[in-house]
Amino acid sequence: MPRRTVTLTQGELSDRLGLTTRQVRGLTKLGLPREGAPSGKGRGGRFRRYLWPQARDWYFTFKKVRR
């Protein structure tokens, strides 16, 4: 059986990474990956979700490069 990808809301992601939701929004502007269309409308835009493994890996790489 294929493994299901975990998707998180902005609040859930901020809890897992130990950040505020404002910090997550700022990282999203810098390229933090999330799913859905960037239109900002409906489920695909306004309520886009973050893919946990990709977001985690991106954040750790971001932190490593920023040191």
MDAnalysis code that builds the backbone (N, CA, C; Angstrom):
import MDAnalysis as mda
import numpy as np

u = mda.Universe.empty(201, n_residues=67, atom_resindex=np.repeat(np.arange(67), 3), trajectory=True)
u.add_TopologyAttr("name", ["N", "CA", "C"] * 67)
u.add_TopologyAttr("resid", np.arange(1, 68))
u.add_TopologyAttr("resname", ["MET", "PRO", "ARG", "ARG", "THR", "VAL", "THR", "LEU", "THR", "GLN", "GLY", "GLU", "LEU", "SER", "ASP", "ARG", "LEU", "GLY", "LEU", "THR", "THR", "ARG", "GLN", "VAL", "ARG", "GLY", "LEU", "THR", "LYS", "LEU", "GLY", "LEU", "PRO", "ARG", "GLU", "GLY", "ALA", "PRO", "SER", "GLY", "LYS", "GLY", "ARG", "GLY", "GLY", "ARG", "PHE", "ARG", "ARG", "TYR", "LEU", "TRP", "PRO", "GLN", "ALA", "ARG", "ASP", "TRP", "TYR", "PHE", "THR", "PHE", "LYS", "LYS", "VAL", "ARG", "ARG"])
u.atoms.positions = np.array([
    [0.847, -1.173, 0.000],
    [0.000, 0.000, 0.000],
    [0.900, 1.247, 0.000],
    [0.597, 2.242, -0.879],
    [1.421, 3.457, -0.913],
    [1.283, 4.276, 0.361],
    [2.359, 4.922, 0.706],
    [2.369, 5.739, 1.918],
    [1.704, 7.083, 1.669],
    [0.880, 7.530, 2.591],
    [0.154, 8.790, 2.458],
    [1.036, 9.952, 2.917],
    [1.076, 11.020, 2.125],
    [1.850, 12.195, 2.479],
    [1.085, 13.008, 3.519],
    [1.778, 13.419, 4.554],
    [1.157, 14.203, 5.627],
    [1.130, 15.665, 5.214],
    [-0.050, 16.281, 5.277],
    [-0.173, 17.708, 4.995],
    [-0.611, 18.416, 6.266],
    [-0.101, 19.622, 6.461],
    [-0.360, 20.370, 7.682],
    [-0.881, 21.764, 7.376],
    [-1.649, 22.299, 8.290],
    [-2.060, 23.695, 8.187],
    [-0.889, 24.564, 8.641],
    [-1.022, 25.845, 8.456],
    [0.012, 26.785, 8.879],
    [0.263, 26.674, 10.389],
    [-0.790, 26.565, 11.171],
    [-0.672, 26.441, 12.616],
    [0.005, 25.144, 13.043],
    [-0.368, 24.051, 12.397],
    [0.240, 22.762, 12.713],
    [1.725, 22.759, 12.371],
    [2.063, 23.348, 11.227],
    [3.467, 23.414, 10.828],
    [4.266, 24.280, 11.794],
    [3.691, 25.397, 12.204],
    [4.405, 26.270, 13.136],
    [4.650, 25.554, 14.465],
    [3.698, 24.751, 14.916],
    [3.888, 23.982, 16.150],
    [5.016, 22.964, 16.005],
    [5.047, 22.259, 14.891],
    [6.079, 21.231, 14.680],
    [7.473, 21.830, 14.554],
    [7.576, 23.010, 13.947],
    [8.884, 23.628, 13.751],
    [9.277, 24.557, 14.896],
    [8.356, 24.817, 15.828],
    [8.649, 25.709, 16.940],
    [8.716, 27.164, 16.520],
    [7.866, 27.540, 15.568],
    [7.815, 28.900, 15.037],
    [6.440, 29.495, 15.268],
    [6.303, 30.786, 14.985],
    [4.987, 31.413, 14.999],
    [4.388, 31.298, 13.604],
    [3.067, 31.508, 13.503],
    [2.441, 31.456, 12.180],
    [2.956, 32.601, 11.311],
    [3.293, 33.721, 11.913],
    [3.849, 34.842, 11.153],
    [5.203, 34.457, 10.538],
    [6.020, 33.731, 11.285],
    [7.305, 33.277, 10.761],
    [7.103, 32.294, 9.607],
    [6.103, 31.424, 9.722],
    [5.806, 30.472, 8.649],
    [5.384, 31.229, 7.389],
    [4.553, 32.264, 7.539],
    [4.154, 33.070, 6.373],
    [5.363, 33.721, 5.726],
    [6.278, 34.219, 6.527],
    [7.497, 34.827, 5.997],
    [8.352, 33.815, 5.255],
    [8.466, 32.611, 5.796],
    [9.234, 31.564, 5.120],
    [8.557, 31.133, 3.826],
    [7.233, 31.159, 3.807],
    [6.500, 30.813, 2.592],
    [6.846, 31.794, 1.477],
    [6.976, 33.067, 1.822],
    [7.358, 34.073, 0.824],
    [8.777, 33.840, 0.316],
    [9.598, 33.182, 1.129],
    [10.981, 32.881, 0.735],
    [11.108, 31.560, -0.008],
    [9.989, 30.816, -0.122],
    [10.014, 29.594, -0.911],
    [9.636, 28.316, -0.206],
    [9.189, 28.379, 1.048],
    [8.756, 27.180, 1.757],
    [7.663, 26.496, 0.939],
    [7.866, 25.218, 0.560],
    [6.899, 24.564, -0.327],
    [5.573, 24.247, 0.347],
    [4.501, 24.421, -0.419],
    [3.168, 24.027, 0.023],
    [2.371, 23.611, -1.199],
    [1.292, 22.902, -0.984],
    [0.490, 22.417, -2.109],
    [-0.649, 23.369, -2.408],
    [-1.193, 23.263, -3.608],
    [-2.339, 24.079, -3.997],
    [-1.949, 25.216, -4.908],
    [-2.952, 25.782, -5.547],
    [-2.743, 26.895, -6.473],
    [-2.511, 28.192, -5.707],
    [-1.676, 29.089, -6.220],
    [-1.393, 30.343, -5.521],
    [-2.461, 31.412, -5.701],
    [-3.641, 31.048, -6.158],
    [-4.680, 32.024, -6.452],
    [-5.235, 32.715, -5.210],
    [-5.178, 32.021, -4.067],
    [-5.733, 32.587, -2.852],
    [-7.236, 32.408, -2.753],
    [-7.818, 31.608, -3.643],
    [-9.268, 31.404, -3.636],
    [-9.588, 29.939, -3.378],
    [-10.534, 29.710, -2.502],
    [-11.015, 28.358, -2.257],
    [-9.993, 27.460, -1.599],
    [-10.284, 26.183, -1.588],
    [-9.453, 25.197, -0.907],
    [-8.055, 25.115, -1.499],
    [-7.912, 25.291, -2.793],
    [-6.608, 25.195, -3.430],
    [-5.732, 26.415, -3.204],
    [-6.281, 27.516, -2.760],
    [-5.497, 28.730, -2.600],
    [-5.441, 29.218, -1.175],
    [-6.548, 29.713, -0.698],
    [-6.583, 30.310, 0.640],
    [-6.234, 29.311, 1.733],
    [-6.634, 28.075, 1.543],
    [-6.412, 27.059, 2.566],
    [-5.371, 26.034, 2.118],
    [-4.334, 26.510, 1.455],
    [-3.290, 25.591, 1.023],
    [-2.618, 24.967, 2.229],
    [-2.132, 23.760, 2.033],
    [-1.508, 23.030, 3.128],
    [-0.044, 22.780, 2.814],
    [0.715, 22.573, 3.860],
    [2.144, 22.334, 3.741],
    [2.409, 20.837, 3.766],
    [3.240, 20.363, 2.844],
    [3.624, 18.960, 2.804],
    [4.731, 18.766, 3.842],
    [4.478, 17.965, 4.862],
    [5.382, 17.868, 6.002],
    [6.807, 17.474, 5.629],
    [7.044, 16.397, 4.908],
    [8.449, 16.043, 4.684],
    [9.211, 17.111, 3.884],
    [8.574, 17.663, 2.857],
    [9.237, 18.675, 2.035],
    [9.442, 19.977, 2.804],
    [8.458, 20.397, 3.586],
    [8.577, 21.628, 4.359],
    [9.666, 21.493, 5.420],
    [9.711, 20.357, 6.091],
    [10.738, 20.109, 7.108],
    [12.134, 20.149, 6.497],
    [12.311, 19.432, 5.387],
    [13.619, 19.397, 4.730],
    [14.023, 20.777, 4.233],
    [13.072, 21.531, 3.665],
    [13.370, 22.880, 3.183],
    [13.804, 23.765, 4.338],
    [13.095, 23.681, 5.468],
    [13.408, 24.517, 6.623],
    [14.789, 24.201, 7.185],
    [15.124, 22.913, 7.305],
    [16.442, 22.543, 7.831],
    [17.548, 23.013, 6.893],
    [17.342, 22.909, 5.586],
    [18.319, 23.397, 4.620],
    [18.438, 24.914, 4.718],
    [17.325, 25.602, 4.847],
    [17.301, 27.063, 4.990],
    [18.102, 27.478, 6.212],
    [17.868, 26.809, 7.346],
    [18.583, 27.144, 8.580],
    [20.086, 26.890, 8.435],
    [20.443, 25.812, 7.764],
    [21.852, 25.467, 7.583],
    [22.573, 26.504, 6.714],
    [21.928, 26.952, 5.669],
    [22.516, 27.924, 4.747],
    [22.589, 29.302, 5.397],
    [21.631, 29.652, 6.217],
    [21.566, 30.990, 6.829],
    [22.581, 31.197, 7.964],
    [23.237, 30.147, 8.424],
    [24.212, 30.267, 9.529],
    [25.445, 30.973, 9.123],
])
